[in-house]
Amino acid sequence: MTLLRDIKAIQRNDPAARSIEFLLYSGFHAILIHRFTHLLWKCKIPLIPRLLSQIARFLTGIEIHPGAKIGKGFFIDHGMGVVIGETTEIGDDCVLFHNVTLGGTGKHKGKRHPTIGKNVMIGTGAILLGPIKVGNNVRIGANTFILMQDVPDNTTVVGTPGKIVKMNGKSVSIKLPPSKVRQTNAAKRNRLYPLDSRMEL
Ligand SMILES: CC(C)(COP(=O)(O)OP(=O)(O)OC[C@H]1O[C@@H](n2cnc3c(N)ncnc32)[C@H](O)[C@@H]1OP(=O)(O)O)[C@@H](O)C(=O)NCCC(=O)NCCS
């Protein structure tokens, strides 16, 4: 069922994919291998899932860590240069273009990669870093950069740094809110070192 949804996603998103041409897509090869490596990962089999994902990377140019959770109907168009980190979560019906990075900042432990909602399109070259949350029905423009900021539902985000240019179909210009993790850390810092005491230092 999941694979069927992946195939339909290719045909829905790329008019060039006629009949069985989906078999030629490197994005399809990468997700096919990932569905298998993720299964091995969940069974806690050592080394083999990482080995297979590295072989897939060599063959497709797409690096998906076996730990990443990816929903049904997933499509990577063109593919080359895509990086999807270990604790990434991606909802159903998402599309990624080449050179997208769903990565960590290097500062977080445990959950350190983005969580992407359903029906999200991420344009070529976009870089999303940290344990951030991207809502449902979001479009992220080519070359957008998002660092430790959450993206609300039903929005289009573009630019470096990314900002919201459309919300519920209407043009807007809104800064992205800091991610929940960043807000929680700031609140903790404020509790430990209230602003007044920090000014005295
Ligand atoms: C963002 C995108 C999805 C369009 O989404 P949309 O909701 O239809 O938004 P719009 O096209 O109405 O654009 C809204 C505004 O953002 C601007 N914009 C769109 N994409 C942008 C981008 N990548 N970077 C900077 N600004 C961008 C538009 O110029 C427009 O600005 P304006 O209101 O001042 O005219 C599309 O522009 C995009 O970047 N797609 C990526 C596709 C891709 O990677 N293709 C690779 C094929 S090989």
The ligand as a Tripos MOL2 file, in Angstrom:
@<TRIPOS>MOLECULE
LIG
   48    50     1     0     0
SMALL
NO_CHARGES

@<TRIPOS>ATOM
      1 C1          7.3740   29.0470   -3.0700 C.3       1 LIG1
      2 C2          6.7270   28.3900   -4.2760 C.3       1 LIG1
      3 C3          6.3340   26.9720   -3.9490 C.3       1 LIG1
      4 C4          5.4730   29.1610   -4.6870 C.3       1 LIG1
      5 O1          4.5100   29.0990   -3.6640 O.3       1 LIG1
      6 P1          3.1800   29.9970   -3.7500 P.3       1 LIG1
      7 O2          2.3970   29.7880   -2.4960 O.co2     1 LIG1
      8 O3          2.4810   29.6970   -5.0320 O.co2     1 LIG1
      9 O4          3.7580   31.4810   -3.7350 O.3       1 LIG1
     10 P2          3.8410   32.5890   -4.8810 P.3       1 LIG1
     11 O5          4.3920   32.0300   -6.1540 O.co2     1 LIG1
     12 O6          2.5080   33.2820   -4.9760 O.co2     1 LIG1
     13 O7          4.9270   33.5840   -4.2890 O.3       1 LIG1
     14 C5          4.6620   34.3880   -3.1660 C.3       1 LIG1
     15 C6          5.8070   35.4160   -3.0870 C.3       1 LIG1
     16 O8          7.0320   34.7440   -2.7860 O.3       1 LIG1
     17 C7          8.0250   35.0030   -3.7820 C.3       1 LIG1
     18 N1          8.7800   33.7600   -3.9700 N.ar      1 LIG1
     19 C8          8.3140   32.5840   -4.4490 C.ar      1 LIG1
     20 N2          9.2700   31.6500   -4.4130 N.ar      1 LIG1
     21 C9         10.3620   32.2410   -3.8910 C.ar      1 LIG1
     22 C10        11.6590   31.7710   -3.5940 C.ar      1 LIG1
     23 N3         12.0080   30.5050   -3.8010 N.pl3     1 LIG1
     24 N4         12.5400   32.6240   -3.0360 N.ar      1 LIG1
     25 C11        12.1970   33.9320   -2.8050 C.ar      1 LIG1
     26 N5         10.9560   34.4320   -3.0600 N.ar      1 LIG1
     27 C12        10.0660   33.5930   -3.6070 C.ar      1 LIG1
     28 C13         7.2220   35.3870   -5.0220 C.3       1 LIG1
     29 O9          7.9990   36.1880   -5.8870 O.3       1 LIG1
     30 C14         6.0780   36.1440   -4.3990 C.3       1 LIG1
     31 O10         6.5180   37.4310   -4.0410 O.3       1 LIG1
     32 P3          5.5790   38.7460   -4.3110 P.3       1 LIG1
     33 O11         4.3390   38.4990   -3.5010 O.co2     1 LIG1
     34 O12         6.4130   39.8830   -3.8210 O.co2     1 LIG1
     35 O13         5.3340   38.7310   -5.7610 O.co2     1 LIG1
     36 C15         7.6780   28.3970   -5.5180 C.3       1 LIG1
     37 O14         8.0070   29.7300   -5.8910 O.3       1 LIG1
     38 C16         8.9670   27.6330   -5.2790 C.2       1 LIG1
     39 O15         9.9700   28.1560   -4.7990 O.2       1 LIG1
     40 N6          8.9210   26.3290   -5.6750 N.am      1 LIG1
     41 C17        10.0630   25.4520   -5.5780 C.3       1 LIG1
     42 C18        10.0060   24.5580   -6.7830 C.3       1 LIG1
     43 C19        11.3280   23.8910   -7.0570 C.2       1 LIG1
     44 O16        12.1620   23.7280   -6.2010 O.2       1 LIG1
     45 N7         11.4890   23.4910   -8.2930 N.am      1 LIG1
     46 C20        12.6610   22.8160   -8.7200 C.3       1 LIG1
     47 C21        12.3510   22.2250  -10.0760 C.3       1 LIG1
     48 S1         13.7400   21.4850  -10.7890 S.3       1 LIG1
@<TRIPOS>BOND
     1     1     2 1
     2     2     3 1
     3     2     4 1
     4     2    36 1
     5     4     5 1
     6     5     6 1
     7     6     7 2
     8     6     8 1
     9     6     9 1
    10     9    10 1
    11    10    11 2
    12    10    12 1
    13    10    13 1
    14    13    14 1
    15    14    15 1
    16    15    16 1
    17    15    30 1
    18    16    17 1
    19    17    18 1
    20    17    28 1
    21    18    19 ar
    22    18    27 ar
    23    19    20 ar
    24    20    21 ar
    25    21    22 ar
    26    21    27 ar
    27    22    23 1
    28    22    24 ar
    29    24    25 ar
    30    25    26 ar
    31    26    27 ar
    32    28    29 1
    33    28    30 1
    34    30    31 1
    35    31    32 1
    36    32    33 2
    37    32    34 1
    38    32    35 1
    39    36    37 1
    40    36    38 1
    41    38    39 2
    42    38    40 1
    43    40    41 1
    44    41    42 1
    45    42    43 1
    46    43    44 2
    47    43    45 1
    48    45    46 1
    49    46    47 1
    50    47    48 1
@<TRIPOS>SUBSTRUCTURE
     1 LIG1         1 GROUP 0 **** ****
